[in-house]
């Protein structure tokens, strides 16, 4: 029997969620509370809409002609690996249809279900949120070893890895901080790039609608000059 997963939403033709044009599935539920989270509505495990694997595959197939050689399906969140068994079955079904898969994750404790997901993952988009264990525990609530162990597990697969890092003024925009993140990213055997993402506050309205306080409301957005300067370091 096909597994059922809780999905927050879909994006039909995403251009920034992995290689090429992609159909993006945003899973519901995340154990982390990142201070710059731009999808706070995906965090509660009580929300979302239930879908069967075959229902999502059918949706994705409608856009297959747009994927070209590089595109495919990306599963994001929330934290998709909180529903690892469902994502594994979905990725296996997509591969049977000749559709490539990408996983957008912050990294979680490695389990047999996570290994099964990675076995059918073509590209891993992995966040390294902070350069040190201290900052991880302070802002994320878990140690940095969680994501480093996850990257080590990726090394046992054929999946390409793209590391992502959000650049927040006054928090993660220091040159040494970014160099450290780049060094940590280098542990990925199949590293295909490091993406520095500028901190933006387009999510403020979501926080207001949910009655939540946005932790970085007073933090300025990151400008393109800063991103370009930091890119040159790595």
MIKOL-773964 format. One line per 2 residues: number of its first residue (from 0); their letters; for each residue x, z, y of N, C-alpha, C. Coordinates in Angstrom, 1 decimal. Layout:
NUM	a	X:Z:Y:X:Z:Y:X:Z:Y; ... $
***
This chain:
0	xx	0.9:0.0:-1.2:0.0:0.0:0.0:0.9:0.0:1.2; 0.5:-0.8:2.2:1.3:-0.9:3.4:1.3:0.4:4.2 $
2	xx	2.4:0.7:4.8:2.5:2.0:5.6:1.8:1.8:6.9; 1.4:2.9:7.5:0.8:2.9:8.8:1.7:3.6:9.8 $
4	xx	1.9:2.9:11.0:2.7:3.5:12.0:1.9:3.7:13.3; 2.4:4.6:14.1:1.7:4.9:15.4:2.5:4.2:16.5 $
6	xx	1.8:3.2:17.1:2.4:2.3:18.1:1.8:2.7:19.5; 2.7:2.7:20.4:2.3:2.9:21.8:1.8:1.6:22.4 $
8	xx	2.6:0.6:22.3:2.2:-0.7:23.0:3.1:-1.8:22.5; 2.8:-3.0:22.9:3.6:-4.2:22.6:3.9:-5.0:23.8 $
10	xx	5.1:-5.7:23.7:5.4:-6.6:24.8:5.7:-8.0:24.1; 4.9:-9.0:24.6:4.9:-10.2:23.8:6.2:-11.0:23.9 $
12	xx	6.8:-11.1:25.1:8.0:-11.9:25.3:9.1:-11.2:26.1; 9.8:-10.3:25.5:10.8:-9.5:26.1:12.1:-10.2:26.2 $
14	xx	12.8:-10.1:27.3:14.1:-10.8:27.5:15.3:-9.8:27.7; 15.0:-8.5:27.6:16.1:-7.5:27.8:16.2:-6.5:26.7 $
16	xx	15.6:-6.9:25.6:15.5:-5.9:24.4:16.2:-6.5:23.2; 17.4:-7.0:23.4:18.2:-7.6:22.3:18.4:-9.1:22.5 $
18	xx	19.0:-9.8:21.6:19.4:-11.2:21.7:18.1:-12.1:21.9; 18.2:-13.0:22.8:17.1:-14.0:22.9:15.8:-13.4:23.4 $
20	xx	14.7:-14.2:23.1:13.4:-13.8:23.5:12.8:-13.0:22.3; 12.2:-11.8:22.6:11.8:-10.9:21.5:10.4:-10.4:21.7 $
22	xx	9.7:-10.2:20.6:8.4:-9.5:20.5:8.8:-8.0:20.4; 8.4:-7.1:21.3:8.8:-5.7:21.3:7.7:-4.8:20.9 $
24	xx	8.0:-3.9:19.9:7.0:-2.9:19.5:7.5:-1.6:19.9; 6.7:-0.9:20.8:7.1:0.4:21.3:6.4:1.5:20.4 $
26	xx	7.2:2.2:19.6:6.6:3.2:18.8:6.3:4.5:19.6; 5.3:5.2:19.0:4.9:6.5:19.7:5.6:7.7:19.2 $
28	xx	6.1:8.5:20.1:6.7:9.8:19.7:8.2:9.8:19.9; 8.7:10.8:20.5:10.2:11.0:20.7:10.5:12.5:20.8 $
30	xx	11.5:13.0:20.1:11.8:14.4:20.2:12.7:14.8:21.4; 13.2:13.8:22.1:14.0:14.1:23.3:13.3:14.1:24.6 $
32	xx	13.8:14.7:25.6:13.2:14.7:26.9:14.3:14.3:27.9; 14.8:13.1:27.8:15.9:12.7:28.7:15.5:12.8:30.2 $
34	xx	16.3:13.2:31.1:15.9:13.5:32.5:15.5:12.2:33.2; 16.0:11.0:32.7:15.7:9.7:33.4:14.7:8.9:32.5 $
36	xx	14.1:9.5:31.6:13.2:8.7:30.7:12.2:7.9:31.5; 12.1:6.6:31.2:11.1:5.8:32.0:9.8:5.5:31.2 $
38	xx	9.7:6.1:30.0:8.5:5.9:29.2:8.0:7.3:28.7; 7.7:8.2:29.7:7.3:9.6:29.2:6.0:9.5:28.4 $
40	xx	5.2:8.4:28.6:3.9:8.3:27.9:4.1:8.0:26.4; 5.4:7.6:26.0:5.6:7.4:24.6:6.1:8.6:23.9 $
42	xx	6.3:9.7:24.6:7.0:10.9:24.0:6.0:11.7:23.1; 4.7:11.9:23.4:3.9:12.8:22.6:3.6:12.1:21.2 $
44	xx	3.8:12.9:20.2:3.5:12.4:18.8:2.0:12.3:18.5; 1.2:12.9:19.4:-0.2:12.9:19.2:-0.9:11.6:19.7 $
46	xx	-0.2:10.8:20.5:-0.8:9.6:21.0:-0.6:8.3:20.1; -0.8:7.2:20.7:-0.6:5.9:20.0:-1.8:5.4:19.2 $
48	xx	-1.6:4.2:18.7:-2.7:3.6:17.9:-2.0:3.2:16.5; -2.8:3.4:15.5:-2.3:3.2:14.1:-2.3:1.7:13.8 $
50	xx	-1.2:1.2:13.3:-1.2:-0.2:12.8:-0.5:-0.3:11.4; -1.0:-1.2:10.6:-0.3:-1.5:9.4:0.8:-2.5:9.6 $
52	xx	1.8:-2.5:8.7:2.9:-3.4:8.8:2.5:-4.8:8.9; 1.5:-5.2:8.0:1.1:-6.6:8.1:0.4:-7.0:9.4 $
54	xx	-0.2:-6.1:10.0:-0.8:-6.4:11.3:0.2:-6.7:12.4; 1.3:-6.0:12.4:2.4:-6.2:13.4:3.1:-7.5:13.0 $
56	xx	3.3:-7.7:11.8:4.0:-9.0:11.4:3.1:-10.2:11.8; 1.8:-10.1:11.7:1.0:-11.2:12.1:1.0:-11.4:13.6 $
58	xx	1.1:-10.3:14.3:1.2:-10.4:15.8:2.6:-11.1:16.2; 3.6:-10.7:15.5:4.9:-11.3:15.8:5.0:-12.8:15.5 $
60	xx	4.4:-13.2:14.4:4.5:-14.6:14.0:3.8:-15.5:15.0; 2.9:-15.0:15.8:2.3:-15.8:16.8:3.3:-16.3:17.8 $
62	xx	4.4:-15.6:18.0:5.4:-15.9:19.0:6.7:-16.5:18.4; 6.7:-16.8:17.1:7.9:-17.2:16.4:8.5:-18.5:17.0 $
64	xx	7.7:-19.3:17.5:8.2:-20.6:18.1:9.0:-20.3:19.4; 8.8:-19.2:20.0:9.6:-18.9:21.2:10.9:-18.2:20.9 $
66	xx	11.1:-17.7:19.7:12.3:-16.9:19.4:13.6:-17.7:19.4; 13.5:-19.0:19.0:14.7:-19.8:18.9:15.7:-19.2:17.8 $
68	xx	16.9:-19.5:18.0:17.9:-19.1:17.0:18.2:-17.6:17.1; 18.2:-17.0:18.3:18.6:-15.6:18.6:17.5:-14.6:18.6 $
70	xx	16.3:-15.0:19.0:15.2:-14.1:19.3:14.6:-13.5:18.0; 13.6:-12.6:18.2:13.0:-12.0:17.0:12.2:-10.8:17.5 $
72	xx	12.2:-9.8:16.7:11.4:-8.6:16.9:12.3:-7.4:17.2; 12.0:-6.6:18.2:12.7:-5.4:18.5:11.7:-4.2:18.4 $
74	xx	12.1:-3.2:17.7:11.3:-2.0:17.7:12.0:-0.9:18.5; 11.2:-0.4:19.5:11.7:0.5:20.5:10.8:1.7:20.5 $
76	xx	10.8:2.5:21.6:10.0:3.7:21.6:9.8:4.2:23.0; 9.6:5.5:23.1:9.7:6.5:22.0:11.0:6.4:21.2 $
78	xx	11.1:7.1:20.1:12.2:7.0:19.2:11.7:6.4:17.9; 12.0:5.1:17.6:11.4:4.5:16.5:11.8:5.1:15.1 $
80	xx	13.0:5.7:15.1:13.5:6.3:13.8:12.8:7.6:13.5; 11.9:8.1:14.3:11.0:9.2:13.9:9.9:8.7:13.0 $
82	xx	9.8:7.4:12.9:8.9:6.8:11.9:9.7:5.8:11.0; 10.8:6.3:10.5:11.8:5.4:9.9:11.2:4.7:8.7 $
84	xx	10.4:5.3:7.8:9.9:4.7:6.6:9.0:3.5:7.0; 8.2:3.7:8.1:7.4:2.6:8.5:8.2:1.4:9.1 $
86	xx	9.2:1.7:9.9:10.1:0.7:10.5:10.9:0.0:9.4; 11.3:0.7:8.4:12.0:0.0:7.3:11.1:-1.0:6.6 $
88	xx	9.9:-0.6:6.3:9.0:-1.6:5.7:8.7:-2.7:6.6; 8.5:-2.5:7.9:8.3:-3.5:8.8:9.4:-4.5:8.9 $
90	xx	10.7:-4.0:9.0:11.8:-4.9:9.1:12.0:-5.7:7.8; 11.8:-5.1:6.7:11.9:-5.8:5.4:10.8:-7.0:5.4 $
92	xx	9.6:-6.7:5.9:8.6:-7.7:5.9:8.9:-8.8:6.9; 9.5:-8.5:8.0:9.9:-9.5:9.0:11.0:-10.4:8.5 $
94	xx	12.0:-9.8:7.8:13.1:-10.6:7.1:12.5:-11.6:6.1; 11.5:-11.2:5.4:10.8:-12.1:4.5:10.2:-13.3:5.2 $
96	xx	9.9:-13.1:6.4:9.3:-14.2:7.2:10.4:-15.0:8.0; 11.6:-14.6:7.8:12.7:-15.3:8.5:12.8:-14.9:10.0 $
98	xx	12.4:-13.7:10.3:12.4:-13.1:11.7:13.5:-12.1:11.8; 14.4:-12.2:12.8:15.4:-11.2:13.0:14.9:-9.9:13.6 $
100	xx	15.7:-8.9:13.3:15.2:-7.5:13.7:16.2:-6.9:14.6; 15.7:-6.1:15.6:16.6:-5.3:16.4:16.0:-3.9:16.6 $
102	xx	16.8:-2.9:16.6:16.4:-1.5:16.7:16.9:-0.9:18.0; 16.1:-0.4:18.8:16.4:0.3:20.1:16.3:1.8:19.9 $
104	xx	17.4:2.5:19.8:17.4:3.9:19.4:18.4:4.7:20.2; 18.1:6.0:20.2:19.0:7.0:20.8:19.9:7.6:19.7 $
106	xx	19.6:7.2:18.5:20.4:7.8:17.3:19.8:9.1:16.9; 19.6:9.2:15.6:19.0:10.4:15.0:19.8:10.9:13.8 $
108	xx	19.5:12.0:13.3:20.1:12.4:12.0:19.9:11.4:10.9; 21.0:11.1:10.3:21.0:10.0:9.3:20.3:10.5:8.0 $
110	xx	19.3:9.8:7.5:18.6:10.1:6.3:18.5:8.9:5.4; 18.0:9.0:4.2:17.8:7.8:3.4:16.9:6.8:4.0 $
112	xx	15.9:7.3:4.7:14.9:6.4:5.4:15.6:5.6:6.5; 16.5:6.3:7.3:17.3:5.7:8.3:18.2:4.6:7.7 $
114	xx	18.9:4.9:6.6:19.7:4.0:6.0:19.0:2.7:5.5; 17.7:2.9:5.1:16.9:1.8:4.7:16.6:0.9:5.9 $
116	xx	16.3:1.5:7.0:16.1:0.8:8.3:17.3:-0.1:8.6; 18.5:0.6:8.6:19.7:-0.1:9.0:20.0:-1.3:8.0 $
118	xx	19.6:-1.2:6.8:19.9:-2.2:5.8:19.2:-3.5:6.1; 18.1:-3.4:6.9:17.3:-4.6:7.3:17.4:-4.8:8.8 $
120	xx	18.4:-4.3:9.5:18.5:-4.4:10.9:19.6:-5.4:11.3; 19.3:-6.4:12.1:20.3:-7.3:12.5:21.1:-6.9:13.7 $
122	xx	20.4:-6.2:14.7:21.1:-5.7:15.9:20.6:-4.3:16.2; 21.6:-3.4:16.5:21.2:-2.1:16.9:21.6:-1.9:18.4 $
124	xx	20.6:-1.5:19.1:20.7:-1.2:20.6:20.8:0.3:20.6; 22.0:0.9:20.8:22.1:2.3:20.7:22.5:3.0:22.0 $
126	xx	21.7:3.9:22.5:22.1:4.7:23.7:23.2:5.7:23.4; 24.2:5.7:24.3:25.1:6.8:24.4:24.7:7.4:25.8 $
128	xx	24.1:8.5:25.9:23.5:9.0:27.1:24.4:9.7:28.0; 25.4:10.5:27.4:26.3:11.3:28.1:27.7:11.2:27.4 $
130	xx	28.8:11.5:28.1:30.1:11.4:27.5:30.5:12.6:26.7; 29.9:13.8:26.9:30.3:15.0:26.2:29.2:15.7:25.5 $
132	xx	29.7:16.5:24.5:28.7:17.3:23.8:28.0:18.3:24.7; 28.7:18.9:25.6:28.1:19.8:26.6:26.9:19.2:27.3 $
134	xx	27.1:18.0:27.9:26.1:17.4:28.6:24.9:16.9:27.7; 25.2:16.5:26.5:24.2:16.2:25.6:23.3:17.4:25.3 $
136	xx	23.9:18.5:25.0:23.1:19.7:24.7:22.3:20.2:25.9; 22.9:20.0:27.1:22.2:20.5:28.3:21.0:19.6:28.7 $
138	xx	21.2:18.3:28.6:20.1:17.4:29.0:19.2:16.8:27.9; 19.7:16.7:26.7:19.0:16.1:25.6:18.5:17.1:24.6 $
140	xx	19.2:18.1:24.4:18.8:19.1:23.5:19.4:19.0:22.1; 20.3:18.0:21.9:21.0:17.8:20.7:22.5:17.5:21.0 $
142	xx	23.3:17.7:20.0:24.7:17.5:20.2:25.1:16.0:20.2; 26.2:15.7:20.7:26.7:14.3:20.7:27.0:13.8:19.3 $
144	xx	27.3:14.7:18.4:27.6:14.3:17.0:26.4:13.5:16.4; 25.2:13.7:16.8:24.1:13.0:16.3:24.2:11.5:16.4 $
146	xx	24.5:11.1:17.7:24.6:9.7:17.9:25.9:9.1:17.3; 27.0:9.9:17.4:28.3:9.4:16.8:28.2:9.3:15.3 $
148	xx	27.5:10.2:14.6:27.3:10.0:13.2:26.4:8.8:12.9; 25.4:8.6:13.8:24.6:7.4:13.6:25.4:6.1:13.7 $
150	xx	26.3:6.0:14.7:27.1:4.9:14.9:28.0:4.7:13.7; 28.5:5.8:13.1:29.4:5.7:11.9:28.6:5.1:10.8 $
152	xx	27.3:5.4:10.7:26.5:4.9:9.6:26.2:3.4:9.8; 26.1:3.0:11.1:26.0:1.6:11.4:27.2:0.8:10.9 $
154	xx	28.3:1.4:10.9:29.6:0.8:10.4:29.5:0.4:8.9; 28.6:1.0:8.2:28.5:0.7:6.8:27.6:-0.5:6.5 $
156	xx	27.1:-1.1:7.6:26.1:-2.2:7.5:26.7:-3.4:8.2; 26.0:-4.5:8.2:26.4:-5.7:8.8:25.8:-5.9:10.2 $
158	xx	25.1:-4.8:10.7:24.3:-4.9:12.0:25.3:-5.0:13.1; 25.0:-5.9:14.1:25.7:-5.9:15.4:25.3:-4.7:16.1 $
160	xx	26.2:-4.1:17.0:25.8:-2.9:17.8:26.1:-3.3:19.2; 25.0:-3.0:20.0:25.2:-3.0:21.5:24.9:-1.6:22.0 $
162	xx	25.9:-1.1:22.7:25.7:0.3:23.3:25.2:0.2:24.7; 24.2:1.0:24.9:23.6:1.1:26.3:23.8:2.5:26.9 $
164	xx	24.0:2.4:28.2:24.3:3.7:29.0:23.7:3.6:30.3; 22.8:4.5:30.7:22.1:4.6:32.0:23.0:5.2:33.0 $
166	xx	23.3:4.5:34.1:24.1:5.0:35.1:23.3:5.7:36.2; 23.4:7.0:36.3:22.6:7.8:37.2:23.6:8.4:38.3 $
168	xx	23.3:8.0:39.6:24.2:8.6:40.6:24.3:10.1:40.6; 25.6:10.6:40.7:25.8:12.0:40.6:25.7:12.6:39.3 $
170	xx	25.4:11.8:38.2:25.3:12.4:36.9:26.1:11.6:35.9; 26.0:10.3:35.9:26.8:9.5:34.9:27.5:8.4:35.5 $
172	xx	27.7:8.4:36.8:28.3:7.3:37.5:29.8:7.4:37.8; 30.4:8.5:37.3:31.8:8.7:37.5:32.6:7.8:36.6 $
174	xx	33.8:7.3:37.1:34.6:6.4:36.4:35.1:6.9:35.1; 35.6:8.2:35.1:36.0:8.8:33.8:34.9:8.9:32.8 $
176	xx	33.7:9.3:33.3:32.5:9.4:32.5:32.2:8.1:31.8; 32.2:7.0:32.5:31.9:5.7:32.0:33.0:5.2:31.0 $
178	xx	34.3:5.5:31.4:35.4:5.2:30.5:35.3:5.9:29.1; 34.9:7.2:29.2:34.7:7.9:28.0:33.6:7.4:27.1 $
180	xx	32.5:7.0:27.7:31.4:6.4:27.0:31.8:5.1:26.3; 32.6:4.3:27.1:33.1:3.0:26.5:34.0:3.3:25.3 $
182	xx	34.8:4.4:25.4:35.7:4.7:24.3:34.9:5.2:23.1; 33.9:5.9:23.3:33.0:6.3:22.2:32.3:5.1:21.6 $
184	xx	31.9:4.2:22.4:31.3:3.0:21.9:32.2:2.2:21.0; 33.5:2.3:21.3:34.5:1.5:20.5:34.6:1.9:19.1 $
186	xx	33.9:3.0:18.7:33.9:3.4:17.3:33.0:2.5:16.5; 32.2:1.7:17.1:31.3:0.8:16.4:32.1:-0.4:15.9 $
188	xx	32.1:-0.6:14.6:32.9:-1.7:14.0:32.4:-3.1:14.5; 31.1:-3.2:14.6:30.6:-4.5:15.0:30.0:-4.5:16.5 $
190	xx	30.8:-3.8:17.3:30.4:-3.7:18.7:30.3:-5.1:19.4; 29.2:-5.4:19.9:29.0:-6.7:20.6:28.9:-6.7:22.1 $
192	xx	28.9:-5.4:22.6:28.8:-5.3:24.1:28.4:-3.9:24.5; 28.7:-3.6:25.7:28.3:-2.3:26.4:27.4:-2.7:27.6 $
194	xx	26.2:-2.2:27.6:25.3:-2.5:28.7:25.2:-1.3:29.6; 25.6:-1.4:30.9:25.4:-0.4:31.9:24.1:-0.7:32.6 $
196	xx	23.1:0.3:32.4:21.8:0.1:33.0:21.6:0.9:34.2; 21.3:0.4:35.3:21.1:1.1:36.6:19.9:2.0:36.5 $
198	xx	20.0:3.3:36.9:18.9:4.2:37.0:17.9:3.7:38.1; 16.6:3.6:37.7:15.6:3.2:38.6:14.4:4.2:38.5 $
200	xx	13.6:4.2:39.5:12.5:5.2:39.6:11.1:4.5:39.5; 11.0:3.4:38.8:9.7:2.7:38.7:8.8:3.5:37.9 $
202	xx	9.3:4.5:37.2:8.5:5.3:36.3:7.7:6.5:37.0; 8.0:6.7:38.2:7.5:7.9:38.9:5.9:7.9:38.8 $
204	xx	5.3:6.8:38.9:3.8:6.7:38.9:3.3:7.2:37.5; 4.1:6.9:36.4:3.7:7.4:35.1:3.7:8.9:35.1 $
206	xx	4.8:9.5:35.6:4.9:10.9:35.6:3.7:11.5:36.4; 3.4:10.9:37.5:2.3:11.4:38.4:1.0:11.4:37.6 $
208	xx	0.7:10.3:36.9:-0.5:10.1:36.2:-0.6:11.1:35.0; 0.5:11.4:34.4:0.5:12.4:33.3:0.6:13.8:33.8 $
210	xx	0.7:14.0:35.1:0.8:15.4:35.6:2.1:16.0:35.2; 3.2:15.2:35.1:4.5:15.7:34.8:5.4:15.6:36.0 $
212	xx	6.4:16.6:36.1:7.4:16.5:37.1:8.5:15.6:36.7; 8.9:14.7:37.5:10.0:13.8:37.2:11.3:14.5:37.6 $
214	xx	12.2:14.8:36.7:13.4:15.7:36.9:14.3:15.1:38.0; 14.3:13.8:38.1:15.3:13.1:39.0:14.6:12.5:40.2 $
216	xx	13.5:13.1:40.6:12.7:12.5:41.7:13.6:12.4:43.0; 14.5:13.3:43.2:15.3:13.3:44.4:16.6:12.6:44.3 $
218	xx	16.9:12.0:43.1:18.1:11.3:42.9:18.0:9.8:43.3; 18.9:9.3:44.1:18.8:7.9:44.5:19.0:6.9:43.3 $
220	xx	18.4:5.8:43.5:18.6:4.7:42.4:20.0:4.2:42.5; 20.4:3.6:41.3:21.8:3.1:41.2:21.8:1.7:41.7 $
222	xx	22.7:1.3:42.6:22.7:0.0:43.2:23.6:-1.0:42.3; 23.4:-2.2:42.5:24.1:-3.3:41.7:25.6:-3.2:42.0 $
224	xx	26.1:-2.9:43.1:27.5:-2.8:43.4:28.2:-1.8:42.5; 27.5:-0.6:42.3:28.1:0.4:41.5:28.2:-0.1:40.0 $
226	xx	27.2:-0.8:39.6:27.2:-1.3:38.2:28.3:-2.3:38.0; 28.5:-3.2:39.0:29.5:-4.2:38.9:30.9:-3.6:38.9 $
228	xx	31.1:-2.5:39.7:32.4:-1.9:39.8:32.7:-1.2:38.5; 31.7:-0.5:37.9:31.9:0.2:36.6:32.1:-0.8:35.5 $
230	xx	31.5:-1.9:35.5:31.7:-2.9:34.5:33.1:-3.4:34.4; 33.8:-3.5:35.5:35.2:-3.9:35.6:36.1:-2.9:34.9 $
232	xx	35.7:-1.7:34.8:36.5:-0.6:34.1:36.5:-0.8:32.6; 35.4:-1.4:32.1:35.2:-1.4:30.6:35.3:-2.8:30.0 $
***
